Amino acid sequence: MSAIFGPAGNAESFPYKSSVDAPRWLAELGLDCYEYQCGKGVNVREETARNIGAAAVAAGIRLSLHAPYFINLANPDPESLQKTIGYITAACQAADWMGAGRVVIHSGALMKRTRREALDIALRSLKAVIAACDDAGYGHIALCPETMGKINQLGDLDEVLELCTLDERLVPCVDFGHLYARSLGELEGTAACASMLDRIREVLGEVRAGVFHSHFSKIQFTPNGGEKMHLTFAQDDFGPDPAPLMAEVARRGWSPTFICESAGTQAEDALTMKKLYQACQK
């Protein structure tokens, strides 16, 4: 098993109008996977979703799906929880049509609560979400709580890993750009990457750690808030540098899924990551 690489959505260089053409295009580039974006809502039609799934099978491309950005597991309001369950089950339905095995979900915002209070609410919410997904017949789809980039958001590495202890099917979505941004640039480099990967293994065990889901991009941050905006690999004012992470994952023989979220160059930068990783395998 090896790590696999692909973009979040379609890069600016994508030459077609429909995402149905994305899997074939990505395979021709030498990429392995594709994360379909439903960040602004699950609006994909069943026919389109099934066509994307068929194209992915034909091209050998693994699919995942990003659920709506406005999901907040840390909102204690019962009505909000029902909406969250609706957003996530709708995302799972679209993923099921496509044959996507993973759905990425945002962890949430603190909403003026302590981190512990917010996490406890999120744990309860996620338990209800898992039950609803099981009841709807989507128990085969892995939910991936994501590490978040703003300091006032729930979702540092330990918080996401604690969410993932609720159920063995949960897969952490470790966004190394987000962790870099919320740590104001501290979480990058060989030692930081090794420490983060060690922590995933410590909490979830070697098998689950080895197949984690990941987002990666360079991210500009501000000293007060953390994440400001996604950048491209060609912009070098901010990190993180992908090379130490690729070397560390290759050294361990792990096989995570890396989804590149660069601003417009996500396909090209995903390919750069893959080449860095392959060079470290030799």
N, C-alpha and C positions, 0 to 999 in steps of 0.2 A: 504493500500500500504506500502511496505517496500523497503529499499535499496536493490539493487541486486549486486552480486559480481562475478567476473570472471577474467581470465588472458588475457593479450595481447599475442596472438600467443601461441605456444606450449612450455610447460615447458620441462626441460631436462628429467624429469621423464615420459614424455608422451610415452607410450609403443607402439604406432602404427606408421605406415609410412605416412598415409594420414590424412589430416585435416578433412576429412569426418567422421572420427572416434572420433573427438574431442568432439562434443556435448554430445555423450553418455558417454564418459569417465568423462567429467566435471560433468554431472548430477549424476553419481555414486559417485563422490567425495563430492557432496553436494553443488556444485556451480550453478550459475543461468544464467551466460552470458559469451560471448566469443567475443573478438575483433580480427577479421581477419586482418592480416598485409599485406598491399601493399606498405610498406615504400620505397621499391626499385623500384617500378613500378607496374602497374596493369597488372599482367601476368596470372591471374587465368582464366581457360577456363570456358565457360558457363556451360558445363555439370557438371564440378566439383563444381562450385558455386551453381548450383541448387541442387546437391546432399548434399552439406553442409547445405543448407537451409532446405531441407526435413529432414535431420538428426536432425537439431536444433528444428524443429517443433515437431518431434517425442519424443525428450528428454526434451522438455519444456525449451530450452535454448534461451535466447534473443541474437540477433546478432548485432554487429556494425562493422565498417570497418575503418581502418586507411589508408588515402590517402597517396600518395608518399611524402616522407620527404622533397624533394627538391622544393616544392611549396613555392613561395615567393610572397605574396599579395602586398608587399611594393615595388616591382620593377616597375618603371613607364614606362618601355619600352613596347610599344604596342605589339611587337612580343612576348615578355615574357608573357604578359597577355593572349594572345591567347593560348600559351603553357599551362599556368596555368589552363585556362578554359578546355582545352583538358584533362589534368590530372584529374581534379575534376569530369568532366562529365564521364570519363572512370571509376573512382572510384564509382560514383553513379550507373553506369550501372551494375558493379559487385555486388554492394550492393542490387540493385533491383533484380538481379537473385537469390541472397541468401535470400531475404526477410529481409535484415538488415535495421533497421530504421534510423541509424545515421552514418554519415561519418565525421571522425575527420580530420581537416586540419590545417597545421602549419600557423602561422600568417606571419612570414617573418623576414627579416634582415633589419637593419637600412641603410646599404650601405652608410655610412658617412653622413646621413641626421639627422636632429633633430628628436626626437621621434614624435613630432607633425607632421612634414612633412611626415614622414614614415606612420603614422597612417592615415593621410588624403589620401595618395595614396592607402593604403590598403582598406579604406572605399569605394573608387571609384571602385577598382578592385573587391571587394566582391559584390558590387551592380551588376556589369557586370556578375560575376559568377552566382549569383542567377537567373538573367534573362536567362542566357544560360541553366541552369539546368531546369528551368521552361519550356523553349522552347523545351528541349529534353524529357520532360515528367517525370522529376524526382522531381517535386515540393513536393511530399509526403515524401521525404527523408530529414531529418534534417541535416544541415551542422553544425559542431561543431568546431569553431575556438579555438585553444589550447593556453593556457599560456605556455611560453617558458622558458628554464632554463638558457640560457646564457644572460649576461647583455647587450650585443650588439645586441640582437635580439628584434624585436618587440614582445610584448605579455606579459606585466605584467597584473595583474588582471584587472585594470581599462581600459587598452587598449582593452583587449578581451571583456569586458563588453560593451564598446562603440561600438565595431564591432557588437555585438549582438543586439544593439538597431536598426540596419538597418531593421530588419524583425523579426516578432514575432516567426517565425519558427526556427530561429537560437538558438542553445543551446550551452552555454559555456562549453568547455572542460577544467575544472580546474585541472591542474596537480599540486598537492600540493608538490610533490618532486621538481618540477621545481621552484615553488615560494619560497620554502625553499632555493634552491641553488642560485637563482638570488638575494635573500636578504642576502646571506652569513650566513644563519642559523638563521636569526631573525624570520622568519615566521613559527614558530611552537609552540605548547603548547596550552592550553585551551583558553587563551585570544586572541591569534592570530587567531585560528580557528574560534572563535565566531565572531571576527571582519571581517574576510574574508567572512563568510556566511552572516553576516549582510549586507555587501556591495553588494553581489549578489542580495539579496532581495531588497535593496534600489534602485538598478538600474533597475532590471527586474520584480520586483513584486513577491509576495509570491508564486504564482502558478508556474511560470517559474523557480524561484529559487529552488523550492522543487524537481524538476526533472532534475537538472543539470547533465552533464556527467563529469566523473572524471578519471584521471589517478593518480596512487599512487605508489611510491617506495621510498626507501631510496636512496639518491643521494650524491655522493662525489662532493665537489666543490673546486675551487681555489679562492684565494682572489681577483684576477684580472678579471677572466672571468665568474665566476659562475659555471654552471654545468660542471662536468668532466666525470663522469661515473655512471651508475646505479649499485646499490648494492643489497644484499639480506637482509631480515629482521634479519638474524643471525649475520650480520655485524653491530656493534654498534658504530663505530667511527663517523658516521654521521647520521643525521635524514632525514626526520622527523619521530617522533613516531606516529604510526597510532591511538593509543588509545584515545587521546583527541578529534580527529576529529570524530571517531566513536561515542563517547559519545555525542558530540554536535549535530551531525546529528540525532541520536536516540532521543535526548531530544526535538528536533523540530518536530519530526514526519515526516521528509522529506523522499523522496524515490528516491535518485539519483542512477545512475549507476556507480559503482566503478570497474575500470579495473586496475588490478595490473600489473606493468611493472618491477617487480624485475628481476634481472639478472639470469635467469635460474630456479628460484624457484617461478615463478609468480603464478602458480596454488596453491601451498602450502601456499604462503603468502596471496593470495586472501582469502583462507579459514580461515586463522588466523584473517584477517580483519572482515570477516563475523561473526566469533565467538565473537570477541570483541564487535561488534555492537549488536549482539543478547543478550549478557550479559547485555548491557546497556538498552535494551528494557524492561527487567523484573522489 
